[in-house]
């Protein structure tokens, strides 16, 4: 029983192998395959080529720098903090040396406040401002627009079988242009 099953499997496999070339064969009278033989490529003579132009605007950011005149003001406070400190110190010493007893500390504090105020007033009299002129670099970004003329394609005239045809192409074809020709019967 085992050998019968084995023989049947071998016979089936041999039949499939023999049928493969027949399944892959092409029949030329099959209408699905006819179009393969009706399309072909030919070359035609180019009569004229005219470039087609378009205008393109390109914006380029450009940095523009210049020097600008600027007036600076420097403030001098007449050494306010040093003069207030010195005035407060002198006033405190004078207030402390006037009189005797417990009120000496209070007089020293009052003397320091008054001396500090005198030192501040003296600093105000010596305070001043001075101006000077300098230059600072300033930069601005400006868009510079430029319009350019670019080739956008070619209008090509060519002669095929005694007739002149015109088409638009993205590149210059040269002296000859390739044409795809398709042939099919006219059905009335």
C-alpha positions as a printed Julia matrix, in Angstrom:
188×3 Matrix{Float64}:
   0.0     0.0     0.0
   2.85    2.27    0.72
   4.45    1.68   -2.68
   1.15    2.43   -4.5
   0.84    5.81   -2.79
   4.46    6.53   -3.51
   4.02    5.61   -7.22
   0.93    7.85   -7.49
   2.83   10.8    -6.02
   5.74   10.32   -8.44
   3.34   10.11  -11.41
   1.54   13.3   -10.33
   4.81   15.18   -9.91
   6.04   14.05  -13.34
   2.79   15.24  -14.95
   3.14   18.71  -13.33
   6.75   19.05  -14.49
   5.8    18.1   -18.04
   2.92   20.61  -18.13
   5.03   23.64  -17.01
   6.45   24.6   -20.44
   2.98   24.47  -21.94
   1.6    26.81  -19.27
   4.38   29.36  -19.93
   4.09   29.32  -23.74
   2.75   32.53  -25.4
   0.2    32.36  -28.13
   0.66   35.14  -30.71
  -2.97   35.14  -31.76
  -4.02   36.04  -28.22
  -5.42   39.66  -28.39
  -3.95   40.62  -24.97
  -0.42   40.27  -26.35
  -0.98   42.03  -29.71
  -0.23   45.51  -28.31
   3.35   44.46  -27.51
   4.09   44.37  -31.23
   2.13   47.52  -32.2
   4.19   50.03  -30.15
   7.66   51.06  -31.31
  10.11   53.99  -31.18
  11.32   56.05  -34.15
  13.42   59.2   -34.54
  12.19   62.34  -36.29
  14.13   65.37  -37.53
  13.92   68.47  -35.33
  13.1    71.59  -37.36
  13.25   74.28  -34.65
  13.75   74.65  -30.91
  12.61   77.81  -29.12
  13.38   78.28  -25.41
  10.42   79.21  -23.19
  11.37   81.66  -20.45
   9.9    82.49  -17.07
  10.9    85.21  -14.64
  11.82   84.24  -11.09
  12.24   86.72   -8.22
  14.86   85.74   -5.65
  14.94   87.49   -2.26
  18.33   87.44   -0.55
  18.68   88.76    3.02
  21.64   91.14    3.15
  23.12   92.74    6.26
  23.73   96.48    5.95
  25.96   98.02    8.66
  26.81  101.64    9.37
  28.25  103.82   12.15
  25.85  106.06   14.04
  26.91  109.11   16.05
  25.9   108.79   19.71
  26.23  111.21   22.64
  27.22  109.67   25.97
  26.73  111.34   29.36
  28.95  110.4    32.3
  27.69  111.42   35.76
  30.15  112.17   38.57
  28.5   112.37   41.99
  31.29  114.36   43.64
  32.24  111.34   45.78
  28.94  111.53   47.7
  29.41  108.42   49.86
  32.97  109.33   50.91
  32.04  112.94   51.74
  28.94  111.87   53.71
  31.01  109.36   55.69
  33.75  111.89   56.4
  31.21  114.56   57.37
  29.37  112.14   59.66
  32.63  111.12   61.32
  33.76  114.72   61.93
  30.27  115.71   63.16
  30.16  112.72   65.53
  33.58  113.58   67.0
  32.62  117.25   67.48
  29.23  116.3    69.01
  30.9   113.84   71.35
  33.45  116.43   72.57
  30.86  119.13   73.35
  29.54  118.9    76.86
  29.71  116.21   79.54
  27.55  113.46   80.94
  24.98  111.08   79.49
  23.91  113.35   76.65
  27.3   112.97   74.93
  26.1   109.94   72.95
  23.01  111.76   71.77
  25.08  114.79   70.76
  27.51  112.47   68.92
  24.61  110.96   66.96
  23.13  114.38   66.15
  26.61  115.67   65.19
  27.12  112.66   62.92
  23.76  113.3    61.18
  24.48  116.99   60.72
  28.05  116.28   59.51
  26.73  113.7    57.08
  24.25  116.23   55.67
  26.99  118.84   55.28
  29.18  116.26   53.5
  26.27  115.45   51.11
  25.7   119.14   50.34
  29.4   119.59   49.68
  29.34  116.57   47.31
  26.32  118.06   45.46
  28.3   121.24   44.8
  31.11  119.19   43.28
  28.89  116.8    41.28
  28.91  117.24   37.51
  28.13  115.45   34.29
  30.19  115.41   31.18
  29.19  114.52   27.64
  31.26  113.07   24.88
  30.52  111.87   21.38
  31.21  108.4    20.08
  30.13  106.07   17.29
  28.26  102.8    17.55
  27.98  100.16   14.86
  24.39   99.43   13.85
  23.28   96.67   11.48
  19.99   96.0     9.72
  18.93   93.07    7.57
  17.33   94.07    4.29
  15.93   91.83    1.55
  17.49   92.45   -1.82
  15.22   91.29   -4.64
  16.63   90.17   -7.96
  14.55   89.05  -10.92
  16.16   86.48  -13.16
  15.16   85.08  -16.52
  15.21   81.26  -16.54
  14.53   78.67  -19.23
  11.3    76.87  -18.34
  11.26   74.42  -21.25
  11.48   74.29  -25.04
   8.95   74.51  -27.84
  10.1    71.87  -30.31
   8.89   71.53  -33.92
   9.71   68.28  -35.72
   8.85   66.6   -39.01
   7.4    63.08  -39.08
   6.15   61.36  -42.25
   5.81   64.65  -44.13
   3.87   66.47  -41.39
   5.14   69.05  -38.87
   4.27   68.64  -35.19
   5.0    70.91  -32.22
   5.41   69.9   -28.59
   6.78   71.31  -25.34
   9.75   69.57  -23.74
  11.63   70.12  -20.45
  15.03   69.79  -22.2
  16.64   70.58  -25.56
  16.24   67.41  -27.7
  19.14   67.96  -30.08
  18.88   67.36  -33.85
  16.59   64.33  -33.54
  13.65   63.57  -31.28
  12.5    60.11  -30.21
   8.81   59.33  -30.82
   6.69   56.51  -29.45
   4.5    55.21  -32.25
   1.44   53.1   -31.61
  -0.35   51.27  -34.39
  -3.91   49.99  -34.15
  -6.55   49.19  -36.78
  -9.35   51.63  -37.55
 -12.68   50.0   -36.86
 -15.55   51.35  -38.96
